[in-house]
Amino acid sequence: MPDPLDTLPAPCLPGPPACAPAASPQLRRAQPSDIPALLAIEERCFVTDRLSRRSFQYLLTRANAATLVEIHDGAVAGYAMILFHAGTLLARLYSFAVDPAFRGRGVGRRLLAAAEQEARGHECIYVRLEVRRDNAAAIALYKDAGYREFGVYSDYYEDHMEALRLEKLLGGRGTTAPLGPRPVPYYQQTTDFTCGAASLMMAMRAIDPAIEPSRKLEVRIWREATTVFMTSGHGGCGPYGLALSAWRRGFAVEIFVKDDDVPFLDSVRDAEKKEVMRVVHEDFLDELADTDIVVHHRTLSADDMARAVHAGAIPIVLISSYRIYREKFPHWVVVSGADDRFLYVHDPLVQDRHHADLDRMSMPIPKLDFERMARYGKAQLKATLLLHARPSPHPSGT
């Protein structure tokens, strides 16, 4: 994300007038007609990582985003662009820049406050952003506004500079961390069909730091846990296969499902494919019989999951993607934390170049909304795994 150097004074530069007396600045939404001015600001502010005309066109007209500009005597002095995410209460300050000719006038502070107000209007409770480590002025601006550092991106910018990750809990100065005794590391799935494997790796790594997530392990777990067929493309991971994969690697697992029906069977029409899925399911059940994996024929509420998190377990939950992506496909996520109002969810899927793992980490989702997400298909399939540390070494090894 481009970021501003707004707190340093700047001399008069070619372009918009900076030294003449100006009328009171005006704040408004950016329009496509502002794109030439926004591109000019990009040219003046950044050597690398500039937004293109095409990106501005998309972000101003099609994205789930808001771009605010401050106008001085008809000139765009700066802008703040904030992205929103369906199904969550998380916003991201995606891009933020102040024309050098207007620095030292409080433009950055006003735009930042306006972006936060826009996020509140979308009922967001967190704003996150990235900033160059060497941008001391911007970092000071953010921290003075109540942002706190919670991570680092290595080699993030085109010139290989790392980025600090900052976030703010809206409505208060500073933030409070989501509740949960175990920090859950994030892993982004590398294929369209390995969300289950990616989610399981995150959960295993949270319990056992010796687990090293990798693409090889991701695909291996998918091969172990796949249902073979689904509506189209590659099959996804089912709850029984994922549980067995975790058990083989030394973890204690509980499965919560309504019954022992074949998962995802209603997503396939072809009779032969349905039969193959039944065979795979029966094989999983036979393998489960030789383990200490506990299968509960009931489902978990959001409050049940929150209590499990506080007790040290990691929930891996099947959801319908529709409320987040407006597409109906089964999708596995990890509950990374909980408090009295929200579950905080790691989603391994990052769909496009305007989003980053920052947008998918510890997404705050109201408990009732999450319960509505946590079901899939006509059969309203509900499935949750609880992953626990095993108190003694697993006899089967890793």
Beta strands, then each sheet from edge to edge (+ up, - down):
strand 1: 26-29
strand 2: 65-72
strand 3: 75-84
strand 4: 90-98
strand 5: 126-132
strand 6: 148-153
strand 7: 163-169
strand 8: 251-257
strand 9: 294-296
strand 10: 314-320
strand 11: 330-338
strand 12: 342-346
strand 13: 363-366
strand 14: 383-389
sheet 1: 1+ 2- 3+ 4- 5- 7+ 6-
sheet 2: 9+ 8+ 14- 10+ 11- 12+ 13-
end
